[in-house]
Amino acid sequence: MDTFNEILDFAISREEEAYQFYTDLAGKMTRPYMRDVFEDFAREERGHKMKLTAIKQGKLEEPKLKRVVDLKIGDYLIDIEPGKNIDYQQALVLAMKREKAAFRLYTDLAAKVHDEDLRGTFLMLAQEEAKHKLRFEIEYDEILSEN
């Protein structure tokens, strides 16, 4: 994976996978609120795919970078396999792990490219994935506080 287009194609495919993951997870939720949360994330991942597609078409946008807090809750949780009867807490663990992997992907891609605009865009996408992880960590923490 050396060319600009190969990198973008890889990232686009990962965002499509993330979209499908959250769509599938939403379908497994029994409570409407939980379903809505994962459907929102599916839409955000689709938005990431659209950004990457725009980059591939030569339409770079100015990245807006801002530091995101990492609670690191997901760093200490065991891996969960997505099953048919997954509960909300398990779904949050899966989502945290997935967002952490996406953050690493975009951080690594940013380190490999030479184009400053593209680097900035990958860092912006990494930041968005960090925000997603933070949202899941906060939700997870609130669930634990309630129990």
C-alpha positions as CSV (number, residue, x, y, z in Angstrom):
1,M,0.0,0.0,0.0
2,D,2.3,2.7,-1.3
3,T,0.3,5.0,-3.5
4,F,-1.9,7.8,-2.4
5,N,-5.0,6.2,-4.0
6,E,-4.3,2.8,-2.4
7,I,-4.1,4.5,1.0
8,L,-7.3,6.3,0.5
9,D,-9.0,3.2,-0.9
10,F,-7.9,1.3,2.2
11,A,-9.2,4.0,4.5
12,I,-12.5,4.3,2.6
13,S,-13.0,0.5,2.9
14,R,-12.4,0.7,6.7
15,E,-15.0,3.4,7.0
16,E,-17.5,1.3,5.0
17,E,-16.8,-1.6,7.4
18,A,-17.3,0.7,10.4
19,Y,-20.6,1.9,8.9
20,Q,-21.8,-1.7,8.5
21,F,-20.5,-2.6,12.0
22,Y,-22.6,0.1,13.7
23,T,-25.6,-0.5,11.5
24,D,-25.5,-4.2,12.4
25,L,-25.0,-3.4,16.1
26,A,-28.0,-1.0,16.0
27,G,-30.1,-3.9,14.7
28,K,-29.2,-6.0,17.7
29,M,-30.3,-3.4,20.3
30,T,-33.6,-3.9,21.9
31,R,-34.0,-0.5,23.4
32,P,-34.7,2.3,21.0
33,Y,-32.2,4.7,22.6
34,M,-29.4,2.2,22.2
35,R,-30.4,1.6,18.6
36,D,-30.4,5.4,17.9
37,V,-26.9,5.8,19.4
38,F,-25.4,3.2,17.1
39,E,-27.3,4.5,14.1
40,D,-25.8,7.9,14.8
41,F,-22.4,6.4,14.8
42,A,-23.1,4.6,11.5
43,R,-24.0,8.0,10.0
44,E,-20.8,9.6,11.3
45,E,-18.7,6.7,9.8
46,R,-20.5,7.2,6.5
47,G,-19.5,10.9,6.8
48,H,-15.9,9.9,7.2
49,K,-16.2,7.8,4.1
50,M,-17.6,10.8,2.2
51,K,-14.7,13.0,3.4
52,L,-12.1,10.5,2.2
53,T,-13.9,10.1,-1.1
54,A,-13.8,13.9,-1.5
55,I,-10.1,13.9,-0.8
56,K,-9.7,11.2,-3.5
57,Q,-11.5,13.4,-5.9
58,G,-9.1,16.3,-5.1
59,K,-11.4,18.3,-2.8
60,L,-9.3,18.7,0.3
61,E,-10.8,20.6,3.2
62,E,-8.9,22.5,5.8
63,P,-8.4,20.2,8.8
64,K,-9.7,21.5,12.2
65,L,-7.6,19.9,14.9
66,K,-8.4,20.0,18.6
67,R,-7.1,17.8,21.4
68,V,-9.5,15.1,22.6
69,V,-9.3,13.7,26.1
70,D,-8.8,9.9,26.3
71,L,-10.2,8.3,29.5
72,K,-8.5,5.1,28.5
73,I,-11.4,3.0,29.8
74,G,-11.4,0.9,26.7
75,D,-7.7,0.2,27.0
76,Y,-8.3,-2.0,30.0
77,L,-11.3,-4.0,28.9
78,I,-11.2,-7.5,27.5
79,D,-12.2,-8.1,23.9
80,I,-15.8,-9.0,23.2
81,E,-17.0,-11.1,20.3
82,P,-20.1,-9.7,18.6
83,G,-22.9,-12.1,19.1
84,K,-26.6,-12.2,18.4
85,N,-27.6,-11.5,22.0
86,I,-25.0,-8.8,22.8
87,D,-26.0,-6.4,25.6
88,Y,-25.5,-2.7,25.6
89,Q,-22.4,-2.8,27.9
90,Q,-20.7,-5.4,25.6
91,A,-21.7,-3.3,22.5
92,L,-20.0,-0.3,24.1
93,V,-16.8,-2.3,24.7
94,L,-16.8,-3.4,21.1
95,A,-17.3,0.1,19.9
96,M,-14.5,1.5,22.1
97,K,-12.1,-1.1,20.8
98,R,-13.1,-0.4,17.2
99,E,-12.7,3.4,17.6
100,K,-9.3,3.0,19.2
101,A,-8.2,0.8,16.2
102,A,-9.6,3.5,13.8
103,F,-7.7,6.2,15.7
104,R,-4.5,4.2,15.3
105,L,-5.1,3.6,11.6
106,Y,-5.5,7.3,10.9
107,T,-2.5,8.2,13.1
108,D,-0.4,5.7,11.2
109,L,-1.6,6.9,7.8
110,A,-0.8,10.5,8.8
111,A,2.7,9.4,9.7
112,K,3.2,7.7,6.3
113,V,2.1,10.4,3.9
114,H,4.3,13.3,2.7
115,D,1.5,15.6,1.7
116,E,0.8,18.1,4.5
117,D,-2.9,18.6,3.6
118,L,-3.5,14.8,3.5
119,R,-1.6,14.4,6.8
120,G,-3.8,17.1,8.4
121,T,-6.9,15.4,7.1
122,F,-5.8,12.0,8.5
123,L,-5.1,13.6,11.8
124,M,-8.5,15.3,11.8
125,L,-10.1,11.9,11.1
126,A,-8.0,10.3,13.9
127,Q,-9.3,13.1,16.2
128,E,-12.9,12.3,15.2
129,E,-12.4,8.6,16.0
130,A,-10.9,9.7,19.4
131,K,-14.1,11.7,20.1
132,H,-16.2,8.6,19.3
133,K,-14.1,6.6,21.7
134,L,-14.5,9.2,24.4
135,R,-18.3,9.3,23.9
136,F,-18.4,5.5,24.3
137,E,-16.1,5.6,27.4
138,I,-18.3,8.3,29.0
139,E,-21.4,6.2,28.3
140,Y,-19.7,3.1,29.7
141,D,-18.7,4.9,32.8
142,E,-22.2,6.2,33.4
143,I,-23.6,2.7,33.0
144,L,-21.1,1.4,35.6
145,S,-22.0,4.3,38.0
146,E,-25.7,3.4,37.7
147,N,-25.1,-0.3,38.7
